[in-house]
Amino acid sequence: MTPYWFVLAAAIATSMIGQALLKAGAGAANFMAQLFDWRTLLGLSLYGGAALLYIVALRRIPMSVALPCTAASYVAALLIGHFAFAEPLGTTHLAAVGLISLGVLLLATA
């Protein structure tokens, strides 16, 4: 596995942490309070950093493989949403995430 795959994994993880922080900042009283909440600002920064990491990963990983691999973030979003924000998790969610995971695995090993 080349270092570029680790960079892609870091981009996905950084993006998910940023997304979780954006969600956490969404509880503010109004839009302006949400926009300037420290969690929103940090989440936006991490999201931007994830984009930079993704650009580096694209130097050696074909986009037709790298972009579908970012679908792994759907799995992380489901788990973060359930455990950190008490969002519902049903059998349909689990089946969909299983299919997404299988597709990502097939592309990553192709």
Secondary structure as UniProt FT lines:
FT   HELIX           3..25
FT   TURN            26..27
FT   HELIX           31..35
FT   HELIX           38..57
FT   TURN            58..60
FT   HELIX           63..69
FT   TURN            70..71
FT   HELIX           72..85
FT   HELIX           91..108
//
